Amino acid sequence: ALREKGVGGTLAPHQLIMTATPIPRTLAMSAYADLDTSVIDELPPGRKPIETIVLPESRRDDIIERVRKACREGRQAYWVCTLIEESEALQCQAAEVTAQELVERLPDLSIGLVHGRLKAQEKAAVMERFKDGELDLLVATTVIEVGVDVPNASLIIIENPERLGLAQLHQLRGRVGRGEQASFCVLMYHPPLSNNGKARLQALRDSQDGFFIAEKDLEIRGPGEVLGTRQTGLMQFRLADFERDKGWIEPIRDMAPSLMREPRVVSALIRRWLGEKIRYGDV
């Protein structure tokens, strides 16, 4: 498929990048023609859309009861702990405290814990027990964001979702909805929410489209540096606005090669826009 994209053209594609969650930086690179994209906008056969529910932390008791009910019905659940501080130690501590609370409040369930400070073998052992159905509920940090496929898991609780980016939330939500049963994602936030926090949770509740979510993430957080390492933040355009002017990007991209082939046209355009200032370019 990769080679077919170059048939009849002057360039031969040599790299194929796949992502379930296009981050804003990736979207920005796509818009600048560094990447051509193909969109798979259908769920795999047999899978149902995930219902996303947004609830305040004051509904914690109801959410715990929802976990109990789901597990009693033979399904499994995730409980994801996050913290605003980018500290692995603090996140692990929060997960341990939450796991202890849930063990006390849900004594009839088998509960496991996984976080970034466990050794690789320990994490793998816990995940294997969850996958084999020996654990009803898995309390975890965001280490479960990728590489976890448990079709029987149909409920995920994400604490403090307002503290995560949209792309990461979308990725976490994708841990459920991998089987044929209806699946649910509960976003349990701590009020008050900032305007950005409200916008993120609303976008996640309204859509499961990865590109729509990436565009919203782009709008809220910015695309970062297209040729750098920063993955958030606003681009330093002088006049253009990435969100407002995105409709111009494709025609400009199409026009650029023809301008590069016609240097006389380019010179005329530069003189038109710069006028007398063009002499400074000759220094």
Stockholm file with secondary structure:
# STOCKHOLM 1.0

chainA/1-283         ALREKGVGGTLAPHQLIMTATPIPRTLAMSAYADLDTSVIDELPPGRKPIETIVLPESRRDDIIERVRKACREGRQAYWVCTLIEESEALQCQAAEVTAQELVERLPDLSIGLVHGRLKAQEKAAVMERFKDGELDLLVATTVIEVGVDVPNASLIIIENPERLGLAQLHQLRGRVGRGEQASFCVLMYHPPLSNNGKARLQALRDSQDGFFIAEKDLEIRGPGEVLGTRQTGLMQFRLADFERDKGWIEPIRDMAPSLMREPRVVSALIRRWLGEKIRYGDV
#=GR chainA/1-283 SS CTGGGGTTSSCCCCCCCCCSSCCHHHHHHHHTTSSCCCCCCSCCTTCCCEEEEEEEGGGHHHHHHHHHHHHHTTCEEEEECCCSSCCHHHHHHHHHHHHHHHHHHCTTSCEEEECTTSCHHHHHHHHHHHHTTSCSEEEECGGGGSSCCCTTEEEEEEESGGGSCHHHHHHHHTTSCCSSSCEEEEEEECSSCCHHHHHHHHHHHHCCCHHHHHHHHHHHHCCCCTTSSCCSSCCCCSSCCTTTTHHHHHHHHHHHHHHHHCHHHHHHHHHHHHGGGGGGGGC
#=GC SS_cons         CTGGGGTTSSCCCCCCCCCSSCCHHHHHHHHTTSSCCCCCCSCCTTCCCEEEEEEEGGGHHHHHHHHHHHHHTTCEEEEECCCSSCCHHHHHHHHHHHHHHHHHHCTTSCEEEECTTSCHHHHHHHHHHHHTTSCSEEEECGGGGSSCCCTTEEEEEEESGGGSCHHHHHHHHTTSCCSSSCEEEEEEECSSCCHHHHHHHHHHHHCCCHHHHHHHHHHHHCCCCTTSSCCSSCCCCSSCCTTTTHHHHHHHHHHHHHHHHCHHHHHHHHHHHHGGGGGGGGC
//
